[in-house]
């Protein structure tokens, strides 16, 4: 994407082409102007268009350029934190709202894929959260207990079951979540754009918004090539926010995340690795995520940026990791590598902002963007169309505040990932 093979790697190679779009030119008027063509922005546009509203999406680069097109592609329910953390942090009213909205959020993704016949390698087998050690097994046991109390179809796997379903003996236990699945993330977000356009929305790419200002009762969003005037403005750029409202970027600590993909594995080897099609990740602080694609490639991801000294460190770690998890592969041949960034808030919960009248922004997905972003977009559309009051939303409105010591923490995390991925001392 944008002639950078490390931006989207495998996903750019295997995703269907995006729908045809153009740069914004001239002066347009719409009901809603949405900045950012990721899961949240495009889901908002789709659900607005289905309600008969004129939605215009303005994307600085390409559809899915940000985190939406670079992720592991795990479609998980809930958020990064345990269910109990929502009530503890947000209180019972918003905690219950957010929990109820996200507890079965993968189903919304699957329904959109089915309804619009999106070609995105969807697998509904579930995902496995692997306990990396004794502490990790205790963590997933508590997570399972909380979800089971809410009626969720999650199950603890013993060591033998974990080994059978993952293909590795590295983990002493796992949590199988049957609500979840995997997806080709760039294919999904491109398909979401196509569905929004088919429903009546308009998507412009290569059109960075340089200025947003109020003009009478409308918002005026200006790019180098044109303007959009709209009753509503939705900001859905998350950590890829640049010129507009920099505080949306500033309230998050950016965590770099990278992936590698092997060459397609032989059928005999492929049948031994995640044989039922699950996606997986572990409980380590510097985690390891792994899954396969339709061609039989193994995809492994972790924290880190493929730049400077990190490129060789993380690439070599990935080879060692694959050999340790799946020695049956033999020589590890890496075909693709790519990286991006995710935004982390201090409490690992997203933020809802309403900085001015008829302007709304959502940030802080904390590594859980596919299902939450899709569902949040639908809820934003409900609010804008008058179906849902602002005080009835899934999150309280809060002001954007810069994360303390953000730059120092970001540098620390990037360096810390490199240290964690160095080979063990002999």
NORNOR-V685958 format. One line per field, one symbol per residue. phi: phi as a letter, one per 20 degrees, with the letter a starting at -180 (. if undefined). Layout:
# NORNOR-V685958
phi->???
This chain:
# NORNOR-V685958
phi->.lmdfeeclgfffdfgffffccffcnddcbfcdddoddgffffgfgffffeneedcdddfdcgmfefgecffneedemcfefgfffffeenffffffffffdfcfgffffffgffdlfeblfcdfocceeffagffffffffffgffffenfedbedfgfffffeencefdeabdedffeacbeffffffffffffffepfccdclcffdbcbecmededdddfeaccdbfccddcdlfefdfekgffffedeedfcccccffgefgffgfedlfenfdbbdeffefcdbacdfenfedccaeqdeblffgfffffggfffffffcfffnfededbbabbbcddefdmdfcdccfbglcbbcbmelncdffgffffffffffffenebfffdffcffcffcffflgffffffffffffffeffffe
